[in-house]
Amino acid sequence: MASRCGYTPRRVAEQAAGLMSRATVRTYAGGHFDPYVEPLFSAVVADQLDFVAEHVPTGRA
């Protein structure tokens, strides 16, 4: 796990998630812009698409 997070300080995200009944927090090794380039880009996008598929209703069976 990375010691720094590009979007939100890890400690803040974990504290906020701890207050929620259902939360998802993902950490990635890298700096602020690393999620926008490979090799991290593919992993981040895949995680985002999985999250949307699980949590956003589409009306499809």
N, C-alpha and C positions, 0 to 999 in steps of 0.2 A: 504494500500500500504506500502511496505517495505521502510524503510529509507535508506537501503543499497542494493546494487545490486551485485550479484555474478559475473557477467560477465563484465559489463560496468557500470561505474558510471551513475546513473539515470539521472543526469543533462546533461551529455554528450549525452546520447541516445536521450533524449527529444529535445535537441538543434539540433542535426543532423536530427531527424525526422521532425522538424519544417521547415527545408530547403528543404524537399522533397514534391513532389506533392501527392505521395501515400506512406505512411509509416505505419508500424505496430510496436508498442512498447508494450510489455507485462511486467508487474512488478509482482513479486511474493514475498511474505513474506518469509524471510529465509536468510541463509548465503550462502557462496560460494559453498559448497558441497551439500546443501539441495536438489537441483533439481535431484540429482542422487539416492535419496532414497525416499521411501514412507513417508508421504502421498503426497509429492509434485511431485514425479516422474511421476505418472500417468497423472496429470494435465498438466505438461510441455510437455510430449510426445504427448498428445492429441492435444494441441495447435500447436505443430510443424507439426503434420500430417495434421491438418486442413489447416495450412498455405501452405504447399506443395500442397495439393489437389486443393487449390484455385489458386495458382500462377504458378505452373509448368505444362506446357502442356504435355499431355500424348498421344495425337492423338486419344483418345477414345471419342466416342460421349457421 
